[in-house]
Amino acid sequence: MIKSEGALLGAEAARRLSQLGRFDISPGLSDAEFGRIEEEFGFEFSDDHRAFLAAGLPIGRPSGQGRVSPRWPDWRNGDSDELRDRLAWPVDGVLFDVEENGFWSEDWGAKPGAPADALVLARAHLAEVPKMVPVCSHRYLPAGRGTYGHPVLSMYQTDIIYYGADLIDYVHQEFGGPKPDRQGEACAHQAAIPFWRDLVS
């Protein structure tokens, strides 16, 4: 594992999640598994997300949720199509709002008059935005080796909010446990993911 601030951040987030005792956690992903996943799905995990999953792979459901789909992506044994759907969720949500709710980013220029043309153009622009990777349920971090400390975003179509200043804070905000003992300044400068930052409310 890379010895960096990002790796330390991810390992600490994993430690805090494990201490809560609310999930089954299987052994962390190996370098070979990361390589297979990143090749198959066409992205690289950020350093903190990678370290989080290397420390342990959460596989259980939160207590009291009954029979629902697992919230954590199963990068080791999960169905490839389901994982692709989860990776496509952020872009698919924006496309839904383009088609059904009239969403249009001013950065895309003039909106075509024909809805089908607008959808084609939106899809082309969205192919260029940073790829978002599911952490749990519809909470996401941006992909990107060599990056870390980004906020975790809750993403539902174009309704996007911060759900943690970084991965450590996300574990606290989503699942409880001790509040991180820091101000969060270190990650504030990285809270600027192109395109997605403009949708955060």
C-alpha positions in Angstrom: 0.0 0.0 0.0 1.2 3.5 -0.8 2.6 5.3 2.3 0.9 8.6 1.9 -1.5 10.9 3.5 -4.2 9.5 1.3 -3.4 5.9 2.4 -3.4 7.0 6.0 -6.7 8.7 5.6 -8.3 5.6 4.0 -6.9 3.2 6.6 -8.2 5.4 9.4 -11.6 5.5 7.9 -11.6 1.7 7.6 -10.4 1.3 11.2 -13.3 3.5 12.5 -15.9 1.6 10.4 -14.6 -1.7 11.8 -14.7 -0.5 15.4 -18.4 0.3 15.0 -19.1 -3.5 14.5 -22.1 -2.9 12.3 -20.9 -4.6 9.2 -19.3 -7.9 8.1 -15.9 -7.0 6.8 -13.9 -9.5 4.7 -10.1 -9.3 4.1 -9.1 -6.3 2.1 -8.5 -6.3 -1.6 -5.1 -7.3 -2.8 -3.0 -5.4 -5.4 -3.9 -8.1 -7.9 -7.6 -7.6 -7.2 -7.3 -3.8 -7.5 -5.6 -4.3 -10.9 -8.3 -6.6 -12.2 -11.1 -4.2 -11.0 -9.5 -1.1 -12.4 -8.8 -2.8 -15.7 -12.3 -4.3 -16.0 -14.2 -1.1 -15.1 -11.8 1.5 -16.6 -11.0 3.7 -13.6 -8.4 3.9 -10.8 -9.4 4.3 -7.1 -8.3 7.4 -5.3 -5.6 6.8 -2.8 -7.9 7.0 0.3 -10.6 4.8 -1.3 -8.0 2.3 -2.3 -6.5 2.2 1.2 -10.0 1.9 2.8 -10.7 -1.2 0.7 -7.2 -2.6 1.2 -7.8 -2.5 4.9 -11.0 -4.5 4.7 -13.9 -5.0 2.3 -17.3 -4.1 3.9 -19.9 -6.6 2.8 -22.6 -6.6 5.4 -25.8 -4.6 5.7 -26.4 -2.0 8.4 -28.3 -3.6 11.3 -32.0 -3.3 11.2 -32.3 -2.9 7.4 -33.8 -6.4 6.8 -33.7 -7.9 3.3 -32.5 -5.1 1.1 -29.8 -5.0 -1.6 -26.3 -4.8 -0.1 -25.3 -1.2 0.2 -21.6 -1.7 -0.1 -20.3 -2.6 -3.6 -18.8 -6.1 -3.6 -15.7 -5.5 -5.7 -14.4 -9.0 -5.1 -17.4 -11.2 -5.9 -20.1 -8.8 -7.1 -22.0 -9.1 -10.3 -20.1 -7.1 -13.0 -23.3 -5.7 -14.5 -24.5 -4.5 -11.2 -21.1 -2.8 -10.5 -21.3 -1.2 -13.9 -24.8 0.1 -13.1 -23.5 1.6 -9.9 -20.6 3.2 -11.6 -23.0 4.6 -14.3 -25.5 5.9 -11.7 -24.2 9.5 -11.4 -24.1 10.1 -15.2 -27.4 8.2 -15.7 -29.0 10.4 -13.1 -28.0 13.6 -14.8 -29.2 12.2 -18.2 -32.5 11.4 -16.6 -32.8 15.0 -15.5 -31.8 16.3 -18.9 -34.5 14.2 -20.5 -37.3 14.4 -17.9 -36.7 17.6 -15.9 -35.1 20.1 -18.4 -31.7 20.1 -16.7 -28.9 21.7 -18.8 -25.5 22.9 -17.7 -24.5 26.3 -18.9 -21.0 25.0 -19.6 -22.5 22.8 -22.4 -23.4 25.9 -24.5 -26.8 26.3 -26.2 -29.3 23.6 -25.6 -30.6 21.9 -28.8 -34.2 22.3 -29.4 -34.9 18.6 -30.0 -34.9 16.5 -26.8 -33.1 13.6 -28.5 -30.3 16.0 -29.7 -30.0 17.5 -26.2 -29.6 14.0 -24.8 -26.9 13.1 -27.3 -25.0 16.3 -26.6 -25.3 15.9 -22.8 -24.1 12.3 -23.0 -21.0 13.5 -25.0 -20.2 16.2 -22.4 -20.7 13.8 -19.5 -18.3 11.3 -21.0 -15.6 13.9 -20.2 -16.4 14.5 -16.5 -14.5 12.8 -13.6 -15.7 9.3 -13.0 -17.4 8.8 -9.6 -16.9 5.5 -7.7 -19.5 4.2 -5.2 -18.4 4.0 -1.6 -21.7 2.8 -0.2 -25.3 3.1 -1.5 -25.4 6.3 -3.5 -22.4 7.9 -1.8 -19.5 8.5 -4.1 -15.9 9.6 -4.3 -14.1 10.6 -7.5 -11.7 8.2 -9.1 -8.1 9.0 -9.6 -4.8 7.5 -8.5 -2.7 10.1 -6.7 -5.8 12.0 -5.3 -7.3 11.9 -1.9 -9.3 13.9 0.6 -12.2 14.7 -1.6 -15.6 15.1 0.0 -18.0 12.1 -0.2 -21.0 13.1 -2.2 -24.5 11.8 -2.0 -25.7 11.6 -5.6 -29.3 11.2 -6.7 -29.8 12.6 -10.3 -28.8 16.3 -10.0 -29.6 16.4 -6.3 -26.1 16.2 -4.9 -24.9 17.1 -1.4 -21.8 16.7 0.7 -22.1 13.7 3.0 -18.7 14.0 4.6 -15.7 16.3 4.3 -13.6 13.3 3.5 -13.8 9.5 4.0 -13.2 9.6 7.7 -15.8 12.3 8.2 -18.2 10.3 6.0 -18.0 7.2 8.3 -18.9 9.5 11.2 -21.7 11.3 9.4 -23.3 8.1 7.9 -22.7 5.5 10.7 -21.8 7.4 13.9 -18.9 6.8 16.1 -16.4 9.4 17.3 -16.3 12.8 15.6 -13.0 13.2 13.7 -10.7 15.3 15.9 -9.6 17.9 13.3 -10.9 21.0 11.5 -11.1 19.6 8.0 -9.0 22.3 6.4 -6.7 19.7 4.7 -9.5 18.5 2.4 -11.3 21.8 1.8 -9.0 22.8 -1.1 -9.9 19.5 -2.9 -13.6 20.0 -2.7 -13.7 21.0 -6.3 -14.5 18.1 -8.6 -15.0 19.5 -12.1 -18.7 19.5 -13.2 -20.0 17.7 -10.1 -19.0 20.6 -7.8 -21.5 22.8 -9.7 -24.4 20.5 -8.8 -23.7 20.4 -5.1 -26.5 22.2 -3.2 
